[in-house]
Amino acid sequence: ASAGDLPCFWSASGVCQIGPLQADLESFSSRLSSRRRPWVGPVEIWGDIQDLRPLSQSNWTGSYVSLTIRDTTRITSLHALGCVEISGSLTISSNVALQTLDACVFGNTSGSLSIWNNEGLLSLSGLEGIESWGKDRYAQSIVICGNRALRSVEGLAGLRGSLPGSLRIQGNDNLLSLHGLEGV
């Protein structure tokens, strides 16, 4: 099976876009399970997805994955992803029901972390296994903006050393401390 036979929309930049329906994610995961090698390409999940468990049960949890979860209406937690090694970028944006990341994300990444406009997100717990971030094409390493309910960035406590790009934290109305960023 080649990457092209996976049931997703391929963007012009080579990103496998999964959505807008739960059935799209389930179909992708089912086809992925029959592959001999794990999926290592960039994935974008969006739409009316409510359950990420099919991904954790497939042959997807490899490395070299850039992951975007955006514009979902029903995901409340990323816990069902299981453990995933991110070596590219991680973007979590505009997920109206998301309250917690609560995932097992680890790796030394070459890309950026962008978490923005997740109105109900309370903390960044689950990202403790990330020791470094790279930067995006705009020279940003970490962007955490517009997460109005966010109370803690302690999930970034695994970071060590300097960042190659900028760190931008703004518009997180309930964030009172930057505790968790002491290693940067």
Summary of the structure (lengths in Angstrom):
residues: 184
radius of gyration: 15.7
end to end distance: 42.3
largest distance: 49.4
contacts: 633
relative contact order: 0.12
helix: 14%
strand: 32%
